[in-house]
């Protein structure tokens, strides 16, 4: 409401100035209308107007009743069109109004991006100790080590595993117990082969069992030390030994401002660099666009999947990228930001009607498809070759409002009336 009031006051102020420019002061001595009547070529009565005061529309030749200048024949038909605003060349020059012809253009927008490298969650693994016991030896001692699937990670002394070995030794005649023991081994990711060195009958089975890596990758984090005890899913959550990441492919996540989201789609190619290798350019394709915007944020996240065969990209590296995109849909005409007047959900430009022998402007609603630099892309409302007011659009709008023509403010009033009508009918 405050914005509407400010705009109304500004419009009135501009209208007063423009009214003085266009209409000037009335001279009572020059109010008499001329008496000569002419006909146009088509037999209809000609219309006479003043170059300084186009609002003067008379059926007879003579002098302008406002300034005394000779009236000229107006080629405008119909001259009373409520959608068209007529101004004199002098008024246009004094108001600083200028126009430009719009043409189709190949629009390419470059969106700067800031983000970071993260591990591909589909290649991020948790290596656990599958059975309970005590860690007597670790083979991996620090983060960053690369391990291969099947590589020994830790020796764990487990009374429970020893008990299973004794079951196999002394309960072979009980198929149900043997079957249950084998199922327990499977749940611990072990087999009878892992117990082949357990010599129960000679009392040489009190030894640890080696846990081997289930995955290949880099150790991102180590959670245990020698002497720590482990649990399994029967006792509690299995003890996590390491976080392992396969970095042969990584994610790169960038933040995109909400106003740029309309430009981004899956499959778009993004080029980026990282500070560790500023001379090298990496590329990736948009695989995911976050379905939501974070709370208290003006951005949303897009994700790339990037092949990383040489492991140059590491999690949490900062990345700077750019996305070059073309507008979607039929937006091929762009106009300077100075040409647009905003009325909430509607945007307005003033188009010059070049079929008249004087400056004539028409208020036109347009649909905006996006912004690139200091220009807006127009999806609907303009046609190639039309002339649009690019400077002084507000002055033209103020003059239209003052003359009772279609204007930004009149459209806004219509919109408010429609909303009130819908509210009453609900």
Secondary structure, DSSP 4 states (H G I P E B T S, - for coil): -HHHHHHHHHHHHHHHHHHHHHH----GGG-PPP-EE-B-TTSSBPEEE-SS-TT-EESEESB-TTT-PBPEEE--SSTT-TTEEEE-HHHHHHTT-EEEE--B---EEEEEEEEEEEE-GGGEEEEEE-S-EEEEEES--STT-EE-TT-EEEEEE-HHHHHHHHHHHH-TT-HHHHHHHHHHHHHTT--GGGGTT-BTTTTB----EEEE-SS-EEEEEE---TT-EE--TTTSSPEEEEEEE-TTEEEEEEEEEGGGGGG--TT-EEEEEEGGGTT--EEEEEEEE-SSPPTT-SEEEEEEEEE-TT----TT-EEEEEEEEE-STT--EEEEGGG-EEETTEEEEEEE-TTSSSEEEEEEEEEEEEEETTEEEEEES--TT-EEEEESHHHHHHHHHHTT-S-HHHHHHHHHHHHHHHHHH-
